[in-house]
């Protein structure tokens, strides 16, 4: 049985053009087919020119929270290594309040060696980053649901920490966790409400879905309770290709589609994406 489909957008904050970004988000906010919108969490450009301006994600997301009315919003995904998770819990709670309860809380292990070196942030081994992610998810959940938290982890410690006010959403905003590795998928099975998987092909995506299902079964969780996310690139000169790629990943198990848009995209382009791709696909699968 096909699970309900959820369509959204993602924009880059490179070039530091908030007017263009806001234009796209407002256009999507006005189109009911689009339910969610995302930015990324990079401190600097990872392209050929590292000097390209790049706006900080959570500061920007707070601004977008008060400039939109309907879209669920989030960072896909926030790198756990860049901020102590206790502080990030406070930041995210504030954004959920500013968004009136529309935050999807994105979190991942962190990976960019370039950014870590540039900013003097330690980059632990891949295995340690996964273990840190699990601890972060646990302590953030507790900060959002308990009056005071003392936490003695291997990597993070809290001593009667308080996160007030709490997020609007109860018990807490949905966790959107990105990753495809075997050990990361175990963390996703336990903590994620949305799983973002960036493997290249539908065949690989299907394989990762099967692994996640096994991890869910091991802890007694229904895998259908986790939305399966996939980014889809958009070429407005060939929306038929966007349609085909979307359908191929839906057939592989995705049901939470994120269309990656360039800042040059116009409100009319966003409307075309809705009318020519997202809406026909939803209608087709609703009938299947």
FENCOR-V68689 format. One record per residue. RES is the residue in one small letter. SS is DSSP state (alpha for helix, beta for strand, coil for the rest). OMEGA is omega as a letter, one per 20 degrees, with the letter a starting at -180 (none if undefined). NEAR is the number of other ideal C-beta (glycine too) atoms within 8 Angstrom. Layout:
BEGIN
[[RES/SS/OMEGA/NEAR] [RES/SS/OMEGA/NEAR]]
END
This chain:
BEGIN
[[x/coil/a/2] [x/coil/r/7] [x/coil/a/7] [x/coil/a/4] [x/coil/r/12] [x/beta/a/10] [x/beta/r/10] [x/beta/a/16] [x/beta/r/15] [x/beta/r/14] [x/beta/r/13] [x/coil/r/9] [x/coil/r/11] [x/beta/a/10] [x/coil/r/8] [x/coil/a/8] [x/coil/a/7] [x/alpha/a/9] [x/alpha/r/6] [x/alpha/a/10] [x/alpha/a/14] [x/alpha/r/10] [x/alpha/a/10] [x/alpha/a/15] [x/alpha/r/15] [x/alpha/r/11] [x/alpha/r/12] [x/alpha/a/13] [x/alpha/a/12] [x/coil/a/5] [x/coil/a/10] [x/coil/a/4] [x/coil/r/9] [x/beta/a/15] [x/beta/a/8] [x/beta/r/14] [x/beta/a/17] [x/beta/r/15] [x/beta/r/15] [x/coil/a/10] [x/coil/r/12] [x/coil/a/10] [x/coil/a/8] [x/coil/r/9] [x/coil/r/10] [x/coil/r/8] [x/coil/a/7] [x/coil/a/2] [x/coil/a/6] [x/coil/a/9] [x/coil/r/5] [x/coil/a/9] [x/coil/a/7] [x/beta/a/11] [x/coil/r/9] [x/coil/a/7] [x/alpha/a/13] [x/alpha/r/13] [x/alpha/r/8] [x/alpha/a/13] [x/alpha/r/13] [x/alpha/r/11] [x/alpha/r/9] [x/alpha/r/14] [x/alpha/a/13] [x/coil/r/8] [x/coil/r/8] [x/coil/a/14] [x/coil/a/4] [x/coil/a/6] [x/coil/r/14] [x/beta/a/10] [x/beta/r/15] [x/beta/r/13] [x/beta/a/12] [x/coil/i/14] [x/coil/r/12] [x/beta/a/14] [x/beta/a/11] [x/alpha/a/15] [x/alpha/a/12] [x/alpha/a/9] [x/coil/r/8] [x/coil/a/6] [x/alpha/r/12] [x/alpha/r/13] [x/alpha/r/8] [x/alpha/r/15] [x/alpha/r/13] [x/alpha/r/10] [x/alpha/a/10] [x/alpha/r/14] [x/alpha/r/14] [x/alpha/r/9] [x/alpha/r/14] [x/alpha/r/15] [x/alpha/r/10] [x/alpha/a/9] [x/coil/a/13] [x/coil/r/6] [x/coil/a/8] [x/coil/a/11] [x/beta/r/15] [x/beta/a/12] [x/beta/a/14] [x/beta/a/15] [x/beta/r/15] [x/beta/a/13] [x/coil/a/13] [x/coil/a/11] [x/coil/a/7] [x/coil/r/9] [x/alpha/a/7] [x/alpha/a/9] [x/alpha/a/12] [x/alpha/r/13] [x/alpha/a/8] [x/alpha/a/9] [x/alpha/r/7] [x/coil/r/5] [x/coil/r/8] [x/coil/r/5] [x/coil/a/9] [x/coil/r/7] [x/coil/a/5] [x/alpha/a/7] [x/alpha/r/7] [x/alpha/r/9] [x/alpha/r/15] [x/alpha/r/13] [x/alpha/r/10] [x/alpha/r/14] [x/alpha/r/15] [x/alpha/r/11] [x/alpha/a/14] [x/alpha/r/13] [x/alpha/a/14] [x/alpha/a/11] [x/alpha/r/16] [x/alpha/r/16] [x/alpha/a/11] [x/alpha/r/10] [x/alpha/a/15] [x/alpha/a/13] [x/alpha/a/8] [x/coil/a/6] [x/coil/a/3] [x/coil/a/7] [x/beta/r/12] [x/beta/a/8] [x/beta/a/12] [x/beta/r/4] [x/coil/r/9] [x/coil/a/4] [x/coil/a/7] [x/coil/r/12] [x/beta/r/6] [x/beta/r/11] [x/beta/a/5] [x/beta/r/7] [x/beta/a/11] [x/coil/r/7] [x/coil/r/11] [x/coil/j/4] [x/coil/r/4] [x/coil/r/8] [x/coil/r/13] [x/coil/a/9] [x/coil/a/10] [x/coil/j/5] [x/coil/r/6] [x/coil/r/11] [x/coil/r/11] [x/coil/r/8] [x/beta/r/12] [x/beta/a/17] [x/beta/r/18] [x/beta/r/12] [x/coil/a/13] [x/coil/a/8] [x/coil/a/8] [x/alpha/a/6] [x/alpha/r/8] [x/alpha/a/13] [x/alpha/r/14] [x/alpha/r/9] [x/alpha/r/15] [x/alpha/r/14] [x/alpha/a/15] [x/alpha/a/10] [x/alpha/a/11] [x/coil/r/12] [x/coil/r/8] [x/beta/r/13] [x/beta/r/14] [x/beta/a/15] [x/coil/a/14] [x/coil/r/7] [x/coil/a/8] [x/coil/a/3] [x/coil/r/6] [x/alpha/r/9] [x/alpha/r/7] [x/alpha/r/9] [x/alpha/r/15] [x/alpha/r/10] [x/alpha/r/8] [x/alpha/r/12] [x/alpha/a/12] [x/alpha/r/8] [x/alpha/r/10] [x/alpha/r/14] [x/alpha/r/9] [x/alpha/r/8] [x/alpha/r/12] [x/alpha/r/12] [x/alpha/a/9] [x/alpha/a/7] [x/alpha/r/8] [x/coil/r/4] [x/coil/r/10] [x/coil/a/5] [x/alpha/r/10] [x/alpha/r/5] [x/alpha/r/6] [x/coil/r/14] [x/beta/a/10] [x/beta/a/11] [x/beta/r/14] [x/beta/r/13] [x/beta/r/10] [x/beta/r/12] [x/beta/a/7] [x/coil/r/12] [x/coil/a/8] [x/coil/r/9] [x/coil/a/3] [x/coil/a/7] [x/alpha/r/12] [x/alpha/r/6] [x/alpha/r/8] [x/alpha/r/15] [x/alpha/a/12] [x/alpha/a/8] [x/alpha/r/10] [x/alpha/a/12] [x/alpha/a/9] [x/alpha/r/9] [x/alpha/r/14] [x/alpha/r/14] [x/alpha/r/7] [x/alpha/r/11] [x/coil/a/10] [x/coil/r/12] [x/coil/a/12] [x/beta/a/13] [x/beta/r/16] [x/beta/r/15] [x/beta/r/15] [x/beta/a/10] [x/beta/r/13] [x/coil/r/6] [x/coil/r/12] [x/coil/a/5] [x/coil/a/10] [x/coil/r/8] [x/alpha/r/9] [x/alpha/r/6] [x/alpha/r/10] [x/alpha/r/16] [x/alpha/r/10] [x/alpha/r/10] [x/alpha/r/15] [x/alpha/a/12] [x/alpha/a/7] [x/alpha/a/9] [x/alpha/a/13] [x/alpha/a/12] [x/alpha/r/10] [x/alpha/r/9] [x/alpha/r/13] [x/alpha/a/11] [x/alpha/a/8] [x/alpha/a/8] [x/alpha/r/10] [x/alpha/a/6] [x/alpha/a/5] [x/coil/none/5]]
END
